[in-house]
């Protein structure tokens, strides 16, 4: 199974952080609500990873799958005047991940990361493991620890 591990999974194992892998059939990226249904979790427990850019660089935001990122709240959370979504064509080059398989862990570079505070309502949350069809379930606090993230109010 070692060859099947993603960078995100290796990072968690290196930090001795427990997680559970969920896989599902997917020929292409699907939205987070669909992922939740495929793995048998409520959509509020499944979180998506969004990458933005601001004047001072790129930022990662982890929010509930069905929610919409409030760009003004996101900018405030990272001390920027404004942030905008990173164009999909720049995602692979910037993070090492493709759309639909972008994990908040194991990117090419460690970007400032903020996890929506709603994650704290769950004992565990589900995020991408870094490959379409692969998800990881772990505690929000352990995700914060592994990613160097903070928690913040991010959604509309």
C-alpha positions as CSV (number, residue, x, y, z in Angstrom):
1,X,0.0,0.0,0.0
2,X,3.0,2.4,0.5
3,X,3.0,3.2,-3.2
4,X,-0.6,4.3,-3.0
5,X,0.0,6.8,-0.3
6,X,-0.3,10.5,-1.1
7,X,2.0,13.2,0.1
8,X,-0.8,14.3,2.5
9,X,-1.0,10.8,4.0
10,X,2.8,10.5,4.3
11,X,2.9,13.9,6.1
12,X,0.3,12.7,8.7
13,X,2.1,9.4,9.2
14,X,5.4,11.2,9.7
15,X,3.7,13.3,12.4
16,X,2.1,10.2,13.9
17,X,-1.3,11.8,13.3
18,X,-4.1,9.2,13.1
19,X,-6.4,9.3,10.1
20,X,-8.8,7.1,8.1
21,X,-8.8,6.9,4.3
22,X,-12.1,6.8,2.4
23,X,-12.1,6.0,-1.4
24,X,-14.8,6.3,-4.0
25,X,-15.1,5.7,-7.7
26,X,-14.5,8.9,-9.7
27,X,-13.3,9.3,-13.2
28,X,-13.1,13.1,-12.7
29,X,-13.5,15.7,-10.0
30,X,-16.9,15.9,-8.3
31,X,-18.2,18.5,-5.9
32,X,-17.8,17.9,-2.1
33,X,-21.5,17.3,-1.5
34,X,-21.3,14.4,-4.0
35,X,-18.2,13.1,-2.3
36,X,-20.0,13.2,1.1
37,X,-22.8,11.0,-0.4
38,X,-20.3,8.6,-1.9
39,X,-18.4,8.1,1.4
40,X,-21.5,8.1,3.6
41,X,-20.8,11.3,5.6
42,X,-23.0,14.4,6.0
43,X,-22.0,17.2,3.7
44,X,-21.3,19.4,6.7
45,X,-18.5,17.0,7.8
46,X,-16.8,17.1,4.4
47,X,-14.5,20.0,3.8
48,X,-13.1,21.4,0.5
49,X,-9.7,23.0,0.0
50,X,-9.7,26.3,-1.8
51,X,-6.5,28.2,-2.9
52,X,-6.5,31.9,-3.3
53,X,-4.0,34.6,-4.0
54,X,-3.5,38.0,-2.5
55,X,-0.9,40.8,-2.7
56,X,1.5,38.9,-0.4
57,X,1.1,35.4,-1.9
58,X,-1.1,32.4,-1.9
59,X,-3.5,31.2,0.9
60,X,-5.3,28.0,1.6
61,X,-8.9,27.9,3.0
62,X,-10.6,24.8,4.2
63,X,-14.4,25.1,4.4
64,X,-17.5,22.9,4.5
65,X,-18.2,21.3,1.1
66,X,-21.6,22.9,0.6
67,X,-20.5,26.4,1.8
68,X,-19.2,29.4,-0.2
69,X,-16.0,31.1,0.8
70,X,-16.5,34.8,1.8
71,X,-13.5,36.4,0.1
72,X,-13.7,39.5,2.4
73,X,-13.7,37.3,5.6
74,X,-10.9,35.2,4.0
75,X,-8.8,38.3,3.3
76,X,-9.2,39.5,6.9
77,X,-8.2,36.1,8.2
78,X,-4.8,36.3,6.5
79,X,-4.3,40.1,6.9
80,X,-4.8,41.0,3.3
81,X,-7.0,43.8,1.8
82,X,-8.4,41.3,-0.7
83,X,-7.9,37.8,-2.0
84,X,-9.2,36.1,-5.2
85,X,-9.5,32.5,-6.2
86,X,-6.4,31.1,-7.8
87,X,-7.2,30.3,-11.5
88,X,-7.6,26.5,-12.0
89,X,-4.8,26.6,-14.6
90,X,-2.4,27.7,-11.9
91,X,-3.4,25.2,-9.3
92,X,-1.1,22.3,-10.3
93,X,1.9,24.5,-10.8
94,X,1.3,26.3,-7.5
95,X,0.2,23.4,-5.2
96,X,1.2,20.1,-6.9
97,X,-2.5,19.1,-6.9
98,X,-5.3,19.1,-9.5
99,X,-8.8,20.4,-9.1
100,X,-10.8,17.9,-7.2
101,X,-7.8,16.4,-5.5
102,X,-6.3,19.4,-3.7
103,X,-5.4,18.5,-0.1
104,X,-4.6,21.1,2.6
105,X,-1.6,19.0,3.4
106,X,1.5,18.1,1.3
107,X,1.5,21.0,-1.2
108,X,4.7,21.9,-3.0
109,X,5.0,24.8,-0.5
110,X,3.5,25.4,2.9
111,X,1.0,28.3,2.4
112,X,-0.8,30.1,5.2
113,X,-3.9,28.0,5.9
114,X,-7.2,28.8,7.7
115,X,-9.8,26.2,8.5
116,X,-13.4,27.4,8.9
117,X,-14.4,27.4,12.6
118,X,-17.4,25.1,11.8
119,X,-14.8,22.3,11.7
120,X,-14.6,22.5,15.5
121,X,-18.2,21.3,15.7
122,X,-17.1,17.8,14.6
123,X,-15.0,15.2,16.3
124,X,-13.5,14.4,12.8
125,X,-13.8,16.1,9.4
126,X,-13.1,14.8,6.0
127,X,-10.6,16.5,3.5
128,X,-9.0,15.5,0.3
129,X,-6.1,13.1,0.6
130,X,-4.5,14.6,-2.5
131,X,-6.0,12.5,-5.2
132,X,-9.4,12.4,-6.9
133,X,-11.3,9.6,-5.2
134,X,-9.3,9.7,-2.0
135,X,-10.4,11.4,1.2
136,X,-8.9,11.5,4.7
137,X,-10.8,11.7,8.0
138,X,-9.1,13.2,11.0
139,X,-9.7,15.5,13.9
140,X,-9.9,19.2,13.0
141,X,-7.3,20.0,15.7
142,X,-4.9,17.5,14.3
143,X,-5.4,18.9,10.8
144,X,-4.7,22.3,12.2
145,X,-1.6,21.0,13.8
146,X,-0.3,19.2,10.7
147,X,-1.0,22.2,8.4
148,X,0.1,25.0,10.7
149,X,-3.3,26.4,10.2
150,X,-5.5,28.7,12.3
151,X,-9.3,28.6,12.7
152,X,-11.5,31.4,11.4
153,X,-14.9,32.6,10.3
154,X,-14.7,32.1,6.5
155,X,-18.1,31.4,5.0
156,X,-21.0,33.4,3.7
